[in-house]
Amino acid sequence: MAMKRTNVYADPEDLAIIKEAAKRRGMSEAEIIRQGIHLAAMANRVWDEPLFSRTFDGAGSTPPKSEVRDIVADAVRRESLSGPGTAV
């Protein structure tokens, strides 16, 4: 992948931490900075499509904790009776 050069201002304390981490991990300071840029870019990315595009029928409100617990317990019980990977 082609890289593009850029200049940024950084806090001296952050640069010292990066320098220590690079030495400890046996990698370049630039690679640690590139990883940080990638994490920041992904954290602030706006996706074209929603993460969940399917909708489900329901009451339109959050079920109570006890109801969720019962539904999950029933699903686990059904799976354990039929075996893993078996549709019920």
C-alpha positions in Angstrom: 0.0 0.0 0.0 1.3 3.4 -0.9 1.8 5.8 2.0 1.5 9.5 2.0 3.7 11.8 4.2 2.1 14.2 6.6 3.2 16.3 9.5 1.4 16.5 12.9 2.1 18.2 16.2 2.2 15.9 19.2 2.6 16.3 22.9 6.2 15.6 24.0 4.9 13.2 26.7 3.0 11.2 24.1 6.0 11.0 21.9 8.1 9.7 24.9 5.5 7.0 25.5 5.6 6.0 21.8 9.4 5.9 21.8 9.3 3.6 24.9 6.6 1.4 23.4 8.5 1.1 20.1 11.7 0.0 21.8 9.8 -2.5 24.1 7.9 -4.0 21.1 10.8 -4.0 18.7 9.0 -1.9 16.1 9.4 1.6 14.7 7.8 4.6 16.3 6.3 5.4 12.8 4.5 2.0 12.9 2.9 2.7 16.3 1.8 6.1 15.1 0.3 4.6 11.9 -1.6 2.1 14.0 -2.9 4.9 16.2 -4.0 6.9 13.1 -5.8 3.8 11.7 -7.6 3.3 15.1 -8.7 6.9 15.2 -9.8 6.8 11.5 -11.9 3.7 12.1 -13.4 5.1 15.3 -14.6 8.2 13.5 -15.7 6.5 10.2 -19.2 7.1 9.0 -20.5 3.9 7.4 -22.7 4.1 4.2 -25.0 1.3 5.5 -26.3 0.7 9.0 -24.7 -2.1 11.0 -28.1 -3.8 11.4 -30.3 -3.5 8.4 -32.8 -6.3 9.3 -35.9 -5.5 11.5 -37.8 -7.8 13.8 -41.4 -7.9 14.8 -41.9 -7.0 18.4 -43.7 -4.9 20.9 -41.5 -1.9 20.1 -40.2 -1.6 23.6 -37.4 -3.1 25.6 -38.5 -6.4 27.3 -37.9 -6.7 31.0 -34.7 -8.5 32.2 -36.7 -11.5 33.4 -38.2 -12.0 30.0 -34.9 -11.8 28.2 -33.4 -14.3 30.7 -36.3 -16.7 30.1 -36.0 -16.5 26.3 -32.2 -17.1 26.4 -32.6 -20.0 28.9 -35.2 -21.6 26.6 -32.9 -21.2 23.6 -30.0 -22.8 25.4 -32.3 -25.6 26.6 -33.5 -26.3 23.1 -30.0 -26.3 21.7 -28.7 -28.7 24.4 -31.6 -31.1 23.7 -31.1 -31.0 19.9 -27.3 -30.8 19.9 -25.1 -28.0 18.5 -25.7 -26.9 14.9 -29.1 -28.5 14.8 -32.1 -26.3 13.9 -35.1 -26.6 16.1 
